[in-house]
Amino acid sequence: MDAEDVIAMRYEETYASLVAHLQAQRREDPAFTVEHLQRSLEEAIVRQGNDWMGGGALSDATQAAIVAAHEAVLAEWQAELDLSE
């Protein structure tokens, strides 16, 4: 396994586990709102942009997966809200 495989695997694992976590939180926590998810996404984007010291490719992949997972769950949730209106 080379470095690119490790990076891709880290991205996939982070993305899948966070999507599952956010979906479970949405189902199980009535206090968790779309606004909470939007704020969490904004914070993830800030953290991703704060990599001024350079965390390396593995850190970049992890942060990208975190942002992508938030975006995916948020888009799904917003689409459901749009359908219910």
Order of alpha helices (4+ residues) and beta strands (2+ residues): alpha-alpha-alpha
